[in-house]
Amino acid sequence: MKRIFLVGAPRSGTTILQSLLAAHPEVISFPESKFFHYLLYDQFAGKLPGRMEAFFKDEIKRPELLKDFDDTQTVEAKASWFVRVLDGLAAEQKKSIWLEKTPETHIFY
């Protein structure tokens, strides 16, 4: 599995780059999750707030994936969980590359 975290500044062309990369048959692209922002920076510090729940429920339509998230785990374990979730979603779609674009957050983390 290959993983792409698209980084950049707002209004720098990351959306068009995401579209171009996602057109490749081996790539699955995900909406902006802001996962690392919530995990490392936000006031929620390590907890998945309602916005992340909405990401899984409304945007990718897979709320059951949240059942394995554990707020008591280390930051590293939570990041590994997120990568495993995206790996699993890509594998389900028979894709070998996934792309997650949250440019204003990924540039810092």
Secondary structure, 3 states (H helix, E strand, C coil): CEEEEECCCCCCCHHHHHHHHHCCCCEEEECCCCHHHHHHCCCCCCCCCHHHHHHHHHHCCCHHHHHHCCCCCCHHHHHHHHHHHHHHHHHHCCCCEEEEECHHHHCCC
